[in-house]
Amino acid sequence: MKRSRRNALKAGAALAASAALPRFAIGQSGPIKIGMSMPQTGALGAGGQAALLALRMWVEDVNKRGGLLKRQVELTAYDDQTNPANTPGIYTKLLDVDKVDLVIAPYGTVPTAPIMPLVKQRGLLLIGNFSFQVNAKVQHDMWFNNSPWNDASSWSDGFFRAGQKAGSKTVAVLAADNDFAQNLANGARTLAQKANIKSVYDQNYPPTTTDFSSLIRGIRAARPDMVFVMSYPNDSVAIIRAVNEIGVGSSVQIFGGGMVGLQFTPIMTSLGSLLNGVLNYNSYVPGMKYPGVEEFLQRYAVKAKDAKVDPLGFYLPPFNYAIGQILEQAVNATKSIDQKAMAAWLHKSEVKTIVGPIRWDKNGEWANPRVVQAQFRGIADKDMEQFRRPGKQVVIYPDAYKTGDVITPFEKARTAK
């Protein structure tokens, strides 16, 4: 009888100990499955392919360290083709058919926005991936964006400050008619109003637009001091070519701001000297120092050559590798893949990544944004290697990374060395 009682007490203690452990920490076997969609074709395809390579590098690295919770990590990524209509179905398949344990958002605002109601309804942790304001209306408290901005001012302040220093009083706004560009454009309009900067031209264009000549002529006729553009990669290329063919006029002090694509190596190399003078946002340019980023970029360059993706990978790849680091630290800290526990830890913690330390505000955006505004200078044609060197993109904002002052007017900056 005494032995039976002792055995029962031991069994009860063992059950109590196991119940006290975080959910999913014990008794699990097989890989930890992470799923996502990623634009590998379509307008964001070039960036998405490079970003995916970086995430796979993290998977390879973490598995060499023994995985997460002593389980190997598997990454499943479907091509959403940069089509927002595809992403809800992809994430439903990932969750209901593939039975993934964790999900990561696709690259970009347009593909991410449609899945926000789904992840909130299902109570899922979601790490964002260079999207803008997709959680503003949904207000999901398990959303953590990995993008160096939060609101419109964090993105546009540097551009408008540069214009004001040059004496600018008027602005022209040109924006794609999609969620990303419109969110950013609305923020820029608000900033302009607060600064008493008069709008003299404000035009949205369909995402299918390929000929921007009439729009550039309209901007030229309006004679603005600043031209703020929100565009996706194919649009950005066409706009830059139209500007160099037609010109925007002598009144323009600064041009650029929110043009996606001018950060991608193939596009920069293709446009070459046509980029000179453009002042545009970025996430990383050579010369910025974060622990581990240079070593990562060296390893990435070797793999990128074989994979035939963006050979430099400055824009998206470091941040996508950092997504893996964020998940890894949350899992290790909570000793689980319990998504509520991971979210609670991320809300109160700062994570260390190759793009610097990250802490989030109550909306899941970066508490300390670090959007760079850099001006292209002295760019030669058909020379990719020049972009590895500091000085070709002169950082004018923020002050912590500043390497020079903006050159104005725009026409003068186009010939500056």
N, C-alpha and C positions, 0 to 999 in steps of 0.2 A: 504493500500500500504506500509506504513512504517513497519507494523508488518511483512508483507511478506518479505520485504527487510532484516529486523532483523533476521528472521528465516533462510533466505538464507545465511546470513553472518555466523550465528551459525553453519549451516550445513557445509559450506566451511571450517570453522576453525576446526571442528571435523574431516573432511576428511584429512586436512593437518596434524593434530596431529597424526592420525592413520598411514598416509604414512610415517611419520618421525620415527615411531617405527621400530625396527629391524624386518626383515622378520621372519615369523613363531612365533612371540612373542605373538600375540593376535589372537582371533577368532578360536583357535584350540581346539578340544575336543578329547577324547579318549586317549589311552596310547601312549607314545613315544616308538617306536619299534626299538630295536637294534638287529642286526643279525650278525651271524658269522658261520664259520665252525670251528670245533675243533677236532683234532685227539683223538678219544675216544677208538679206537682199532688200531691195527697195531703197528709199531715200537715206535711211540711216544704216544701211547694210555694211558699208565699209567700216564705220566706227564700231558697229556691233560685233563684227568678226574679230577686231582687235581686242575689244573688251572681253569677249568670250575666251580668247587665248589666255588672257591674264587670269581669269577665274580658274581655268584649267591648270594653270601654273600653281595657284594656291592649293587646289585639290591634290596635285602631285606632291607638293611640299608637305601638306598636313598628313598625307598618308605615309610619307617617309618617316614622319615623327610618331607614327603609331595610330593615326586617325583621331577621331573624336570619341571620347568615352571608350577607348580601346576598340573602336569599330571603324572600318574603312569608310571613306566618303565617296559616294557616287553622284555625279552631276548629270542631270538630263536637261538638255536645252533644245527647244523647238524653234524653228524660224517663223517669226510672226510676220515677216515680209514688210515691216514698218506699217502694217495695216491694223488700225485699232479695232476693226471688226473681228480680227482673228484672236485677240488675246483672251477674252473671257472663255472661249471654248478651249483654248490651250490650257488655261489654269484649271478649268473644271476637269479636263482629262488628267492632268498631273495629279490632282488630289483624289479623284474618284477611281481612276483606272491604274495609274502608275503608283499610287499610294505613297507619294513623297512625304518626307517628314517635315521639311522646311521649304519655303519658297523665297525667291529673289525676284525683284521687279525687273522688267525689261529695260533696256536703255531708252530713255526719252520720255517726254511728257505725253505725247500723243498715244503711244502704245500702252502706257501705264494707267492713264485716267480711267479707262473702262473697267479695270479689274478692282478698283478701290471699293466699290460697294460689295463685291464678292468677298474680299478678304476681311472686311469689317463684319459682314454677316456671319462668317465662319470663325471669327475670333482668331485670325492668323497674324503672326508676326510677319512684317514685310520690310525688307531693306530696300529703299529706293535707289534709283540708278540714274542720276543726272536728269531728273524731272523737275518741273517747276510748278509749285502751288497745287499739286493734284490732291492734296489732303485739306485744302482750305475749306471746302464745303462738307466733305465727308466726315472730317474730324475723327479719324480712327486713332485710338490711343496706343496702338501697337505698330505704328508706322515710324520708321527711322530712315530719313533720306540720307544718301551718301553723295552729296553735291555741295560744293563750297559756297553755297548761297542760302538765303532763307526767303526774304521778301524782295520786292522789286528794287527797293533802295539799295540793298546789298549788291545787286547786279549792276545797277545803272548809275549809282552815285559817282563813281570814278569818272565816268564819261561826262556827266553833266558838270562836275566840278572843273574838269579840264576845259570844257567849253566856256564856262563862266569866267575862268581866269583869262581866257582870250577875249573877253568882252562880249560874248554871245548874248543876244537878246531874243532870238527867234529860233524855232526848231521845225524841221520836217520829220514826220514819222511815216515809215513804210513798213508794213507788217503782213506776214502771211496770215491767211484766214484759217488758223488752227488754234488749238487750246494753248500750246506753248507760247506762240507769238502774241496772241491776244492777251493772255495774262500779263506778259512782260510789257506789251505796249500800253495797257491800261495803267500799269505801275509807272511807266515812263511819263505818261500824260499827267499823272498826279504829281510826280516830282517836278515837272515843268511848271505846272500851275503854282505850286508852293514857292518856286523860285522866281515867279513873275516872268517866266519865259513864254513868249507868245507863239502859239502854233500857227504857222503860215501854210502848212501842207500836211494832210493826214489821210493816208490811203491804205486800205487793206487790199490784198490781191488773192485770187484763188490759188490753192497749192499746186494746181496744174499749170500755172503760168510759166512760159518759157521765154517769152520776148518781153523784156523790161524797158525797151527803148522809150516808149511813150511815157512811162512812169518817171524815168530819169529826166526826160525833157520837162515834165511837169514840176519836178523838184527844182530844176535849174531855173524855170520861169518864176518860181515862188521866191527865189533868192534868200534862202534861210542861212542862218549862221552855223547851225548844227544839223546834221542829218543822222537820225537814229534809225537803224534798220534791224528788224527781227526776221530772220530767214532761216530755212533749212538748207542743207548742203548744196543741192542742185540749184536752188534759187540763188544762194550766195555767189556761186560761180558765175551765173548768168548776170547778176547785178554788177559784180566787179568788172566783168567784160564790157557791159553797157556803159558804166561810168568812165572807163578808159577810152571808149569809142566816142562818147558824146560829151563827157565832162559835166560837172555839176555847178560850174561857175565860180567866179572869184570871191563871192561872198562867204562861201563855206569855210569855216575854221576847222572843224573836225567832222569825220565821216566814219560810220561803223556802228559799234556798240554791242549788238546782240546777234551777230551773224554766225550761225553754226556751220561748221565745215572748214572754216579758215584755220582751224587747229589741226586738221588732218594732213599728214605728210604728203600723200599723193596730190591733194588739192593745192597745198602750198607750193609744191614743186611745179605743178602744171601752170599755176598762175604766175609764179615767179615775180618779176618786176612790177606786174600789175597790182601787186599788194602794197607797194610802197605808199606810205602816208596813212594807211587805214589804221584807225584806232579801234581795237576790238577786245572783247572779253576773252579770257582764257582761264585754265585751271592750273597749268604748270608750264613754265618756260625754263630753258637751261639757265642755271645759276641759282635757282631756288633750292634751298637745302632742307631736306627732311631726312631723318635717320632711315637708311635702308633703301631710299628711292633710287639712288644711282646704281647700286648693286642690282636691284630689280631690273632697271632699264637695260643694263648690260646683258643680263640673262634673257630678257624679253627680246632684244634685238636679234639674238641668235635664233630663237624659235620663230620669230616673225619672218625671217628670211625663208625658212623652210615652209612656213604656212602661207607665205605670199600675202601677208596682211601689212597694215601700216608699219613701216620699218622702224620708225622712231618711237611711236606709241606714247607721246607725252600727255595727250589729252585724257583719254578714258582708261587705258590699261592700269596705271597706278591706283586709280580709284576703285576699279573692279577687283584688283588684288586685295585692296583694303576691305572690300565687302566681305571677303572670306575671313580676313583677320577679325572683323567685327563679330561675325558669327562664332568664330573659334573662341574668342575671349568670353562671349556670353555663355556658350556651352560649358566651357571650363569653369567659369565662375559659379554657375548654378549646378554644375555636375548633372546636367539633364538637357533634354531637348523639349522640355515643357515650355511652350511658347509664352505663356503668361509670366512665368518666372523669369525667362530671358528678357522679356519686355520691361519688367519691373527693374531688373538689374541695369539695363541700358538707360532707363530714365534717370537713374541716380549716379551713373558712372561715367568716367572719361576713358575712352579706349585709345590705345597707342597704335598707330598705323604708319605705313610708309608715306602717307600724305599728311603726316602730322597728327597731333592729338585731336580727338573729336568728342564733343559733348553736344547734346541735343536740347532744344527748347521744348516747351510743353506741347508744341504742335508737331514735334518730330523732325524739325529742320535744324540745321547747324546753329548752335548758340553763338558761335564766333565765326561768321562767314569770312572767306578769304578769296573773293573773286578778283582776279587780276585784270587790269586794263593795260594792254600793251600796244605800242605803235610799231608797225613794220617799217624798217629802215634799211636802205642799202641792199635790197634783195636783188640778186642776179637771176637770170633765167637759167633753167635746166641745171640746177645745182642743189641736190638734196642735202649734201653734207653741210652746207652753210647753216642749216637750221639746228644743227647740233651745238653750235657755238653761241655763247651769250652775245648780246648786242644786236642781233637781227630782229629781235622783238624787245623793244625797250619798255620796261615796266614803268608806268607813270603813276600807278595806283595799285594797291595801297602803299602807304608810306613805308611799312615794314619791309617791303620788297622792291622799293623804288630804285631804278637804275638810271633815270634821266627824266627830263621835262618834255612835255609834248611839244612838237614843232607845229606851228600854225603859220599861215592858213594851210588848208589841205593841199592846194596846188604847190605850195613851197615844200611841204613835207614829202611830196611824191618824188622830189629830186634830191632830198637830203641824204647824206651819207652817214 
